[in-house]
């Protein structure tokens, strides 16, 4: 019954997917993945904050996560 209600079994995976989907849209619209830190989507998702957090936690990401971001030409250093 919980599945029918859309219950999220893995909040961390859901947050990851939400960030990746938002980044995919950003790249499609802007042609790059250099997201300003204060950038929010039209749905008020704080994509800039998510990308900044991902950059700082790169050493903790799985190889699959890094590869997915690399496919979007993720900018690992904003400097």
Order of alpha helices (4+ residues) and beta strands (2+ residues): alpha-alpha-alpha
